[in-house]
Amino acid sequence: MKRNELKWALTILIILVLAYTLPYTVFTDVTKWYGSFLVWTVLALITIIINYFLTKDWGK
């Protein structure tokens, strides 16, 4: 694994941990369901963008 790929993989791992911990720690007082849903949507979009940059040069 290249150093660049390792950096992106660790970033995705941090996003995954945040997706599990933020709704149960920081947003415990938010009573609406869309509080967690918004966080998960933003983190998913960031992960999709990272995956795009990781895979855009695979065919070359």
C-alpha positions as YAML, in Angstrom:
chain: A
units: angstrom
residues:
- id: 1
  name: MET
  ca: [0.00, 0.00, 0.00]
- id: 2
  name: LYS
  ca: [1.34, 3.39, -0.96]
- id: 3
  name: ARG
  ca: [1.81, 6.06, 1.66]
- id: 4
  name: ASN
  ca: [-0.92, 8.18, 0.08]
- id: 5
  name: GLU
  ca: [-3.37, 5.28, 0.19]
- id: 6
  name: LEU
  ca: [-2.53, 4.63, 3.82]
- id: 7
  name: LYS
  ca: [-3.26, 8.26, 4.67]
- id: 8
  name: TRP
  ca: [-6.68, 8.09, 3.00]
- id: 9
  name: ALA
  ca: [-7.45, 4.72, 4.60]
- id: 10
  name: LEU
  ca: [-6.71, 6.14, 8.05]
- id: 11
  name: THR
  ca: [-8.90, 9.14, 7.26]
- id: 12
  name: ILE
  ca: [-11.78, 6.82, 6.34]
- id: 13
  name: LEU
  ca: [-11.20, 4.84, 9.53]
- id: 14
  name: ILE
  ca: [-11.42, 8.05, 11.59]
- id: 15
  name: ILE
  ca: [-14.66, 8.96, 9.79]
- id: 16
  name: LEU
  ca: [-16.05, 5.51, 10.57]
- id: 17
  name: VAL
  ca: [-15.23, 5.91, 14.26]
- id: 18
  name: LEU
  ca: [-16.79, 9.37, 14.28]
- id: 19
  name: ALA
  ca: [-19.95, 8.00, 12.66]
- id: 20
  name: TYR
  ca: [-20.39, 5.64, 15.60]
- id: 21
  name: THR
  ca: [-19.28, 7.88, 18.45]
- id: 22
  name: LEU
  ca: [-20.68, 11.33, 17.64]
- id: 23
  name: PRO
  ca: [-24.40, 10.47, 17.80]
- id: 24
  name: TYR
  ca: [-23.97, 8.73, 21.15]
- id: 25
  name: THR
  ca: [-21.68, 11.30, 22.78]
- id: 26
  name: VAL
  ca: [-21.95, 14.81, 21.38]
- id: 27
  name: PHE
  ca: [-25.53, 14.57, 20.11]
- id: 28
  name: THR
  ca: [-27.12, 12.71, 23.01]
- id: 29
  name: ASP
  ca: [-29.24, 15.73, 23.90]
- id: 30
  name: VAL
  ca: [-30.59, 16.13, 20.36]
- id: 31
  name: THR
  ca: [-34.05, 14.60, 20.47]
- id: 32
  name: LYS
  ca: [-34.73, 14.83, 16.75]
- id: 33
  name: TRP
  ca: [-33.73, 11.90, 14.54]
- id: 34
  name: TYR
  ca: [-32.32, 14.15, 11.82]
- id: 35
  name: GLY
  ca: [-29.44, 15.26, 14.06]
- id: 36
  name: SER
  ca: [-27.67, 11.94, 13.66]
- id: 37
  name: PHE
  ca: [-28.89, 11.53, 10.11]
- id: 38
  name: LEU
  ca: [-27.27, 14.82, 9.08]
- id: 39
  name: VAL
  ca: [-23.94, 13.77, 10.61]
- id: 40
  name: TRP
  ca: [-24.08, 10.38, 8.88]
- id: 41
  name: THR
  ca: [-24.95, 12.01, 5.56]
- id: 42
  name: VAL
  ca: [-22.06, 14.48, 5.74]
- id: 43
  name: LEU
  ca: [-19.59, 11.77, 6.78]
- id: 44
  name: ALA
  ca: [-20.82, 9.51, 3.97]
- id: 45
  name: LEU
  ca: [-20.34, 12.27, 1.40]
- id: 46
  name: ILE
  ca: [-16.81, 12.90, 2.66]
- id: 47
  name: THR
  ca: [-16.07, 9.17, 2.38]
- id: 48
  name: ILE
  ca: [-17.45, 9.06, -1.18]
- id: 49
  name: ILE
  ca: [-15.23, 11.98, -2.18]
- id: 50
  name: ILE
  ca: [-12.17, 10.32, -0.63]
- id: 51
  name: ASN
  ca: [-12.96, 7.08, -2.47]
- id: 52
  name: TYR
  ca: [-13.23, 9.01, -5.73]
- id: 53
  name: PHE
  ca: [-9.75, 10.45, -5.28]
- id: 54
  name: LEU
  ca: [-8.39, 7.03, -4.34]
- id: 55
  name: THR
  ca: [-9.79, 5.27, -7.40]
- id: 56
  name: LYS
  ca: [-9.58, 7.91, -10.15]
- id: 57
  name: ASP
  ca: [-6.07, 6.84, -11.27]
- id: 58
  name: TRP
  ca: [-6.51, 3.07, -11.12]
- id: 59
  name: GLY
  ca: [-6.93, 2.65, -14.86]
- id: 60
  name: LYS
  ca: [-3.67, 4.41, -15.69]
...
